Amino acid sequence: MSIPRGAAFHEQIANDWGAAYARTGFRKRLELFQGVLDRTVIRGQLWLDLGCGSGVLSSELLKRGARVVAFDGSPSMLAAARRSLSSMLGADVQFEEGDAQDLSRFAPCTFDGVLCSSVIEYVEVPDALIRHVSRVLKDDGALVISMPPTFALVRMAQKTLRAIMLPFGVDRYSYLDVSRYEIEPDTVEDWLGRADLRVDRIAQFDSMLPVLLMGIFRPCLLVCEARKTVRL
């Protein structure tokens, strides 16, 4: 069975993905998500970790008392998640393999929260993914999602360096071949709003840009906290 392009790329790096969070950039990103989850997750809630990777953020959800469905399109990433989460005694976690753009196996209004970190930039139809996420969220359910903005300084520099080095056989920043979607920051609220999602907060993250420079240059990621609109 074929798997999505983004998942196929992550198959190649699954064995080392969990260890990446020990590096400075990934560690800073993890700290940002920890703060978001501290104020968002309520013990006993059911959360979907959509694009769970090696289970690092699934672990954070479980530590806060959530029940978790860890979902990924990469079999190797999902296997890594199983291994990493197996040591968590009493963890209420279910593993699901599939395309992030197809959540039809889940009934409407199933989840109290959906965590979607570094996924949307890899899918073919980003707005369809968001609609599917909204469908499976309960009314007032939480969405935590990261998105790369257009014209992010570091990302543009990586694209330029990749274009320069490839003719010489140097394959750097290969993730850019499959990480294609970028969003204009001013349209985030409108874009999510079309899927009945209300944005509460947007945090900027960049492991390389100092905070002061993020007021001048665009960061590599926007981390959005949103809620599903309650329909009366």
N, C-alpha and C positions, 0 to 999 in steps of 0.2 A: 504494500500500500504506500502511495506517495505521501509525502508530508510537505507542508508549506515551506516556501523558500527560506523564510526567517528561521523556522525550526530546523531546517536542514543545515543552515549555517551554524546554529548553536549545537548541533550534534557533534561538530568537530572540536568544540572547546568545552564540552560538558565536564570532562574530568578535572579541569583546572578552574572551573567557574566559581565554585564555593571559596576557593583559596584567594580569589581576586579581591574579596571583601576585606582581606587583611592589608591590602595596599591603601595608601593614603586617600586617593580619590574615591574609591569605592567605600572606604570606611566613613568618610565624610557624608557620602550619600546615604549610607545606612543610618547614620546619626540623625539626618534630617527625617527619614522615614520613621525612625523610632519616636521622635517628637510628635509627628503627625498621628501615629497609631496610639500614642499615649492619650491623646485627647479625643480620639474617634472610636476606638474599640471598647465595647461593653462586654463584660464577662458573660459567656453563654450564647453570644450571638453566633450566627452562621455566616462565615465569610468565604468568598471565592477568591483564591489567589490565581488570577488569570495570567498565565505565563509565569509560572512559579519558579522556573529555572531549577537550580539545585536546592531550593527550599529555604534559602536564607530568610526571606521575608515571611514565608509560611511559619517559620520558627518564631518570629516576632509576634505574629498573630496568636499562636498557641500560648506563648508566654503570658499574654494578656487575657487568657481564659477563653479565647474564641474557639469555636469548632470550625474546621477548615476543610474546604475542597481544594486540593492542590492540582491545578490543571495546566498541562503543557503539551505542545505539539511535538516536542523532541523526546523520543523514548529514552535517550541517554540522560538527558536532563532530569526526566522524571525518575529514572533509576537512581540518580545521584540524590534527588530529594528524598526518596525512600530510605536510602542509607543514612542520610544526615538526620532525618527526623525519627528514625527507629529507636534512638537512644533516649527520646523524650518520654518518660514514663507517664502513662495516662493520657497521652496526646490523642485528641479526637480529630483524626485527619483521614480523609479519603482521597485517593489518587485517581485522576482521570486524564487519559490521553486523548487529544483531539485538536482540531483547528480552532483557534481563538475566535474566528469569525463565524463559527457554527456552535451556538449554545442551545440548540433545539432539544437536547437531552434533558434540559432543566425546565421545570414548569415556571410560568410567570410568577413573579413576586416570591421567589424562593429565598433570596439572600438578604441578610441585614446589611451586608457590605461587600463591595468588590474592590480588590486591590489590583491595579494594572500598571506595573512598573516596567518600562522599557519594552513595550509590546507594540503600541500603536504605530510606531515608525516602521515596523516590519511587515505590516499587513497590506493587502492589495486594496481593500476598500475600508478606510478608517471610519467613515461615518456609519457604515453598516455595523461595524463592531460596537460602536457606541450605542446604536439602537438596540442591539441584542443585549448589551449590558443593562440598559435601562429596563428592558422587558423583564429580566430575571431579578431585578432589585425590588424590594418591598417599597411601599410608599414611605418617603423620608429616609430611605436607605442611603448609605454613604458610598460614594465612589472616591477613591484615591488613585489618581492617574498621572503619570509623567508624560510630557510631550516635548520634543525638541522644537524650539522656535525657529522661524526663518532667520537667515543672516546671523546665526550665532557665530561669534568671533572664532572660537576654537574649532568649531566644526568646519567653518569656511577655510581655516588654515590647514586643517587635515585634508580637506578635499584638494586644495592646491598642491600640497606636498605629495599626495597620492598621484595626481596627474603628472607631476614632474618626475617621480621616481619609477613609475610603472614601465616606461620605455627602457629603463636600465635594468629591468628584472627585479626591482625591489618592491615587494608587495606589502606595503604598510597600510594600516587602517582599512583592511579588507571588509570590515563590517559595513562600510559606506555603500558597498554594492547592493546590499539588501535593506539597509536602514535608510529609507528614502523619504518618508513622509515628514514634513515640517509644517508648523502652523504659525500664522501671523498672530502675535500675542494679543492684539486688539480685538481679534475675532473669537477668542476662546469662549467667552461667556455666551455669545450668540450661537456659536457652533454647538456647544453642549446643550444650550437651551432648546434647540430644535429637537433634542431627544428627551425633553422634559427633565433636564438636570439643571439645578441652580448652583452656580459657583459660589462657595463661601470664602475660600482663600486661594491665593496663588502664590507660591513661594518660588524664588529663583535659586537655581543651584548651578554652580560651576566649580569643579575641583581645582581649576588653574587660575581663574580670574579672581583677584582680590575683591572683596565686597564693594569697595569704593568704585572700582571700575565697572561693576555691573550696573551702575547708574548711567554709564556711557555706552558700554558695549552689551550686546545681548548674551545671556548665559547659554550653556549647552542644554539645560533642561528647565522646564516649568513643571512644578509639582502642584497639581490642582486638587483641592478638596471640594466636592460637590455633593448635593443631596437630590434625590428624586422628588419631583414635585408631587405633593399630595393632591390627588384628584377627588373633588367633592361630588 
